[in-house]
Amino acid sequence: MKKKLKIAVLISGSGTNLQALIDLCKEENIPAEITLVISNKADAYGLVRAQNSNIKTEVISHKDYKNRAEFDQKIHQILLYNKIDFVCLAGFMRLLTKEFVDLWPEKIINIHPSLLPDFKGVDAIKQALDAKVKVTGCTVHFVTPIMDDGPIIIQESVTIEDKDTLDSLSEKVHKAEHRCYKQALKTIVSKQNH
Ligand code: GRF
């Protein structure tokens, strides 16, 4: 039997995308399992979601490290210690150093709530509303040292209606994110040789 891909999910917050990935691994018979969730925030609700599914959690506060390089090195060590094969960023609000990303080539993916390359950075959904565009969406992409860059794996568009508010649009984009992240992970797992 093919060995299961061991996935770590890095979070900073509520973890609805983490939940979508947990559900995917539970519901579908894919050769992948989430074996570790790392948060840089001790109060991230995603940690509770992981614990509810009996997934190991680690809190690594960036505040305990002198600089980004040392924080990233700690994360790298924990990933190695836990024999992680692949990393999903799901609302992880820290920029990763080039040195770290280079240690995990094509092994880290991220989800962003816009149709990249539009609306990079924080508040992407608000940026789309403010720009008065009619379509936005979400993107799953490989992580490179440049923020919200890197080869795109999958995108889903979301129509912005005149009546949309930040809340209603956020809800639509997040639903699209959960579908997209599941699909992206399924596609990647099916192509991995490990
Ligand atoms: C998502 O919108 C994701 O695209 C962005 O951060 C948010 C995380 O939401 N990178 P959640 O914690 O998965 O609910």
Residues whose N, C-alpha, C, O or C-beta is under 5 A from the ligand:
A	BS01	GRF	G13 S14 G15 T16 N17 L18 A90 G91 I111 H112 P113
